Amino acid sequence: MDKPRFVYVIYIESTLESAAYWGRSNVSDWKVGSRWEHQRTDGTRAADVVGTVVDSAPPTRLVITWAGPGEVRADGSSRVTFDIEAYREIVRLTVTHEHLADDAERDDIAAGWPAVLSNLKSFLETGHVLPQAPWEMPHR
């Protein structure tokens, strides 16, 4: 049986070299095989998500594994692929989060990525993030 996956495509007025905004720091040297951490910016630097860089081809592609700190799944971590394609003055960002454990994890991911990517789009196009963190808004 195939594992659930989530694919989200968003179009942003930006360039391939633009910096990202996520509400956390993503820390790594971004070389294949290196560890990466999704660290809190509240001074604790606690990592909420960790993984390994699987593929890195700046500025068009990044593939990482994705897991909670200390989480070990017998069938392996989920995986996130970021593909960025330029077209004139815009880019198309495709985020594919696959090898999810089950439909419940897919539902959580499906609520999270649109919020994060909407904030990224606002930041890149206007210079500021949304007035409230969109991932904190209750979803149905």
C-alpha positions in Angstrom: 0.0 0.0 0.0 1.3 3.5 -0.9 2.0 5.8 1.9 0.0 9.1 2.0 1.7 12.2 0.7 0.9 15.9 0.4 1.8 18.1 -2.6 1.3 21.9 -2.5 2.1 24.3 -5.3 2.3 28.1 -4.8 3.3 30.9 -7.1 5.3 33.8 -5.7 6.5 37.1 -7.1 10.1 36.5 -6.3 13.4 35.3 -7.6 15.2 32.0 -7.0 17.7 33.6 -4.7 15.2 35.0 -2.2 15.6 34.2 1.5 12.8 32.2 3.2 10.7 32.9 6.3 9.2 30.2 8.5 8.8 31.4 12.1 11.7 29.2 13.0 15.4 29.0 12.0 16.3 26.2 9.7 19.9 25.4 10.6 22.3 23.3 8.4 25.2 23.6 6.0 22.7 22.2 3.4 25.3 19.7 2.1 24.0 16.2 1.2 24.3 13.9 4.2 24.3 16.8 6.7 21.9 17.2 9.6 19.3 20.0 9.6 17.2 21.3 12.5 14.0 23.4 12.6 15.0 25.4 15.7 12.8 27.7 17.8 13.6 31.4 17.8 12.5 32.0 21.4 16.1 31.8 22.7 16.0 28.1 23.5 17.1 27.0 20.0 15.2 23.8 20.7 14.7 21.7 17.6 11.0 20.8 16.8 11.9 18.9 13.7 15.2 17.3 12.6 16.4 15.4 9.5 19.1 14.9 7.0 19.8 16.6 3.7 19.1 14.1 0.9 19.6 16.3 -2.1 20.7 20.0 -2.4 20.9 21.9 -5.7 20.6 25.6 -4.8 18.6 27.5 -5.7 16.2 25.1 -7.4 15.9 21.9 -5.2 16.2 20.7 -1.7 15.2 17.3 -0.3 15.3 16.5 3.4 14.1 13.9 5.8 11.6 15.0 8.4 11.1 13.7 12.0 10.5 14.8 15.5 13.7 14.8 17.7 14.3 11.2 18.8 11.5 9.9 16.6 12.3 6.6 15.0 10.0 4.9 12.6 10.6 1.3 11.5 9.7 2.3 8.0 11.8 5.4 7.9 11.2 9.2 8.2 9.0 11.2 6.0 10.6 13.2 3.2 10.1 16.8 2.0 11.1 18.0 -1.5 11.2 21.7 -2.4 11.3 22.3 -6.1 11.6 25.9 -7.3 11.1 26.9 -11.0 11.6 30.4 -12.3 9.3 31.9 -14.9 9.9 35.5 -15.8 9.2 37.5 -12.6 7.7 34.7 -10.6 8.7 31.3 -9.2 6.7 28.2 -8.8 7.4 26.4 -5.5 6.3 22.8 -5.2 6.5 21.2 -1.8 6.0 17.4 -1.7 5.8 15.8 1.7 5.8 12.0 1.3 6.1 8.8 3.1 3.7 10.0 5.8 2.8 7.5 8.5 -0.9 7.6 8.0 -3.9 9.8 7.0 -3.8 11.6 10.4 -0.3 12.8 9.8 -1.2 13.8 6.2 -4.1 15.9 7.7 -1.7 17.6 10.0 0.8 18.3 7.2 -2.0 19.5 4.9 -3.0 22.1 7.5 0.6 23.2 8.2 2.2 23.6 4.8 -0.4 26.0 3.3 0.0 28.2 6.4 3.8 28.3 6.3 3.8 28.9 2.5 1.2 31.6 2.7 3.4 33.4 5.3 6.4 32.9 3.0 4.5 34.3 0.0 3.4 37.4 2.0 7.0 38.0 3.3 8.6 37.7 -0.1 6.0 39.9 -1.9 5.5 42.6 0.7 8.5 42.5 3.0 6.5 41.5 6.1 4.8 38.4 7.3 1.1 38.0 8.0 -0.1 39.9 11.1 -0.9 36.6 12.9 1.0 33.3 12.6 -1.3 31.4 10.2 -0.4 28.0 11.6 -2.0 29.0 14.9 -5.4 29.5 13.3 -7.7 26.5 14.1 -8.3 24.4 11.0 -11.3 22.4 10.2 
